[in-house]
Amino acid sequence: EERLVLDAVRNGWYGKQAYHYVETFEAEFAKYHDRNYALMTPNCTTALHLLLAGLGIVEGDEVIVPDCTWVGSTACITYQRAATVFADIDPIHWCLTPKTIERAISPRTKAVIVVDLFGNMPDWDGIKEVCNRRGIIMIEDAAEALGSKYKGVRAGKFGVGSTFSFHRTKTITTGEGGMLLLDDDSLYQRCKFLRDHGRAPRAYFNTEITFKYMPFNVQAALGYAQFQRIDELVGKKRWIWQGFRDRLSDVPDILLNPEPEGVTNGVWATALVFGRSHGMTRDKALVEIPKLGLPARPFFYPLSSLPAYPGREAEGRKNNPVAYDTSERGINLPCALNLTDPDLDAVSKGIHILLGL
């Protein structure tokens, strides 16, 4: 990382070198995911926005999303003045399901953004069947799923387009950064045009007012260098997850990220959902765990419950009971790539103490 970033700082500003690492990273990242094209962006949120704009999602359209995810998965819908429709999640893998998508479809539905939450993979075959049958655009938010696979297909290959995040917390990081993966040539050309102020081929000649979602060479050099270590970095995430599974195997009635047959989980973050028998809630755990000198973070809150989406909670609780129930009993365990065996020991011991075991 230091070597390539330093090269970009010293040499990556002019002529063919100005976007050398951006273009190299894009090409190799697309090939790795069996996609035709990649566009790097400042972050995953802008990658999703670029895709919705390129697809022509506008005011009056509806886009279905899971109620439990980070707001970066859904903000792009509001940017386009379309309507956000929250759907329920599966109680085991915490992603959308074919049934929850089908229940949320209306005559105005144009697309669904399916999130590979915490690296978990949904029933992509079933979701694809629903989208094809109902004429809905399928989009994959793979921000948290680098290294995950579904029936041998890498996360990032599903839907008309897929997006990744290179935020400082992600498996590969550029500090902030994102990537949009596409197969369709015309959609790629449209998104590429929208990414940089609607430039025409000649300098300073703009044919539309669009966005400024360009990445920069130093950022890309860091991401490209990290990409060379992808097996090592995904392997460390899986090591953390397996370490928690082993250390908590004696704790009854809890659920960690699943890995069902046919799935490889990249496990960006290991989440833990307490079974009802423990009488433990997310909010109680967030109070008690820090008392043990340990970090604690919540499972994602249902977006319909947040002030950012006023007036949506009653509807969300009625329509998406699994999302509310899972969130109210879930926390995230530490997932940093510098975790050690003693760190896993300490956190796992803390969970035992929290549950009186």
N, C-alpha and C positions, 0 to 999 in steps of 0.2 A: 504493500500500500504506500509506504513512504517513498519508494523508488518511483513508482508511476505518478504519484501526485507531484513529486518534485519535478519530474520531467514535464508534466503539464504546466506547472508554474513557470518553468524556465523557457519552454518552447511552444506551448500550446495556445498562441494568441492570434497568429496571422496566417493568411493563405490556407493551404490545405490542412494545416495543423490546428486550425481554430476549433474545429469540431471533431478532431481525430478520435478522441476517446469516446465521445458521445456516439459517433457512428459505429465504431468498433463494438462498443458495449451493446448497442441496439441490435446489430446484426447477429452477434453471438447469442444474446439472450433470446432472440426470436428463434434461432435455429435450435437451441436447447429445448424450447417448448413446442417445437414442431409448428411454428407459426411462420407466415410469410413475411410479416412486417412487425417492427417495433418502433414506438416513438417514446423517447424519454421526456419526462416532464418534471416540474419543480417538486411535485408530490403526487400521491395517489389520488387525492381529491380532485386535482386539476386533470388527471388522466381520465377519471370518470366523467368529469364535466365536458372535456373535449369529446369523448365518445357520444354522450347524449346530444351535444350540439351537432356533431357530425351526422348523427342518425336523424336529426330533425325533430327531436322531442320538443314540444312547445306548450304554451298555455292551452288548457283544455284537455291535454293528455293526462293519463294516469300511469304511474310507475309503481309496481309492487316491490316492497323491500321487507326483509325480516325486521320484526319489532326489536329484537336484541342484536345490536351491532353498534359500532362506533359511528358517530354522526357524519364522519367523512364518507361513509357509504351512501348517504342520502342527501347531503347538502346540495349536490349537483342537480337534483330534481327541482329544488326551490330556485336555484340559479336560473333554470330554464322556465320558471313560472308554471311548471307542471304540478300536478297534485300527487302527494306522497300517500301511498296506501300501505299501511302496516299489516303484515301477515304473521301468523303464529309460527313457532319453531317446533322441531322434533325434541322430545324429552331426553333423548340419548345423545344425538350428535349436534343438537342446538342450531341446526340450519333449517332453511325452508324445506318443505316437502311438496310433492305433487298435489296432495290434498289441500294443504293450506294455501297454495298458490291458486288452485282452482276456485276455492271459496272466495278469494279476493278479486277475481276477475269481474270486470264490468264492460259494457260496450265501449267505454273510453280507454280501456287498458291498452297501452302500446308496448310496454316492456316490463321485465322483471329483472332486478339486480339480485343475484344469488350470491351470498357471502359464505366463503369457506371459513367459518368462524374458528379462530384459534388453531387453524390447520386442519380441522375436521372436514370431511367430505360428505356432501349430501347424496341423495339418490339421483345422480345426474341422468341416468337413462329415463327414469320416470318423469323428471322435470322437462327433459327434452321432448318427450312424447306429448305432454300437456301443451308446451309452447308451440310445437308444430301443429297440433290439432286445433288450437285456439287462435293461431296466427299472431303470436306474441313474440317480440324480440327477446332473446335470452342473453343476458350479460353476466359475466363472472367477475366478482370482486375477490381476487385471490391475494389481496394485500397481506394476509396472515398465513398463506398456505404454500410458501416457497418450499419445494421438496416433497409436497404431498402428491399422492397418486390415487386415481380411481380406476380400477380394472386395468392397470398398467399405463394409463394416460395421465400425464402430468397436469396438476393444477395449472391453469393458464391456457389450456387448450379448449375450454368449454365456452360455448356461446359465440355470438358474432364478434365479441371483443372481450378481452380480459385485462385486468389491471393489477399491478403490484405496487407495494410501498417499500421505500428504502429509508424510512424514518429511523432515527437513531436507535430505536428499540427493536428494529426488525432484524431478521436473520442475516441479511445483507444490508449494509447501511451506506448512505452517502450523506448522512446528517439529516437532510431532508431530500426527498426525491421520489419519483414514481416512474412507472413504465406502462404503456398501453400496447397490447398485442392484438394484431388483426390479421385476417387472411384475405379479405376482399380488397381488391386494388382501388376501386373508386372510393370506398370508405376511407382507406388509408390516405389517398391523395387529398380528400376533403379535410380530414383531421390534421394532416400536416399543414395544409393551407391555413386552417383556423388557429394553429399553434403559434404563429409568428406574424401577427398584425395583418393578415390577409395580403401578404406580399405577392406581387406579380414577379415574373422572372427578372424584370429590369429593376434597378435600384430605386428605392424611394417612391415606388409606384404602387399604391394600395387600392384594391378594387372593392374591399369591404372593411368595415370596422369589426375586427375579431379580437382575439385574446393575445396576451403575451405570456405564453406558457413554455418558453424555451429553457432547456437546461444549460449548464455551462461545463466547460471541458475539465476543470479541476474536480468538480463534483463527480463527473462521469469516470474520471481516472480512478477515483477511490472505489466506486461501484464496480468497475471492470476488474480491478485488482481483487476485490472481495469475491467476485464471481469465479475467479480462478480457484477459490477455496470452498466452493459451494458444498462439496461432499463433507468436508471437515466441519463446516458451520452447521449444516443441517444435522450431521451426526451428533454434534454437541447438544443441540436442542432435543434430539431424541434420547440422548444419554440422561439429560435432566429429567425428562418425562419418565423414563424407565426407572431412574433412581427414586423418584417419588412413588411410583407404582410399587416398587419393591419394599420401600420403607413403610408404606401405608397399607400393605397387603393384609395386615391383621386388623385393620379398622373396618368394621362392618358398615354397610348401608351408606357408602359414599360413592360418588361417580367422578372419575377423571376422564380426560379426553379418550374416546374410544378408538379402537383400530379394528373394525370388523373385517371379515374375510373380503379380500379384493381391494382393500384400502391400505395405503402407506401414509401415515400421518407425519407431516413435517413439524408439527407441534410448536408453532411460534411461541405460544404460552400454554403452560399446564394450568387448566382450570379445575376446581374442585367444587362439586355440588353436594352439600350435606343432605343425607336422607332425613326424612321427617322424624324418624325415631330419636334423633339426637336433640331435637328441640332447638337447633342452632340456626340462626339467621345470618344473612350477609351483614346486616348492620351491627348485630351483636359481635360477630367475629371481628369486624373492623375496629371495634372498641377494645376487645380483649387481647387480640394478637399483639398490638404494639406494646401492651403492658409486659409482654414477655421479651421485649427488645427485638422484635422481628417485624419486617415490613408486611403490609397488608394492602391489597387492592381489591376493589369490588369486581364481580362479574359485570358485564355491560348492563346498564339500566335499560329497561324498555324505553325506546325513544318517545313513544306516545305518552310516557309519564313525565317527560322533561318540560321545563318552561320554554324551551326552544320550539316546542310544538304545543302551544296553548290550546286548551279545550279538547285534547285528544285522549285524556286518560280514561274517562268512563268508557268510551268506545273501545280502547285498547284492552282494558280489563275484561270486557265482555267478549270480545272477539279473539283475544290472544292469551288465554289463561295459562298456557304452558310457558310462554315468555315471561309473564309476571311471576309465576311460581318458581321457575328455575332461577331467575335473577335474584329473587328474594332469599334464596338459599345458597347462592354461589359466590365464590371468591376466586381470584387468580393467585397462584403461587409464584414465587420469584422465578424469572426466566432469563436473567442476564447471562451472556456467554462467558462471563468470568466466574460463574458459580463453581464451587469445589465440593468434594465429598463432605467436609465438615459443615458447609453451608446447608446441604441437603439434610444432613443429620439434624442440625439445629431446627430447621423449619419443620421437619417431620415430627420431631419431639414436641415442638410447640403445638402441632395439631392434636397429638395425643393428649397433651395437658389440657388443651381447650375443650376436648370432648370428655375429659375425666377418665382417660384410659391409661 
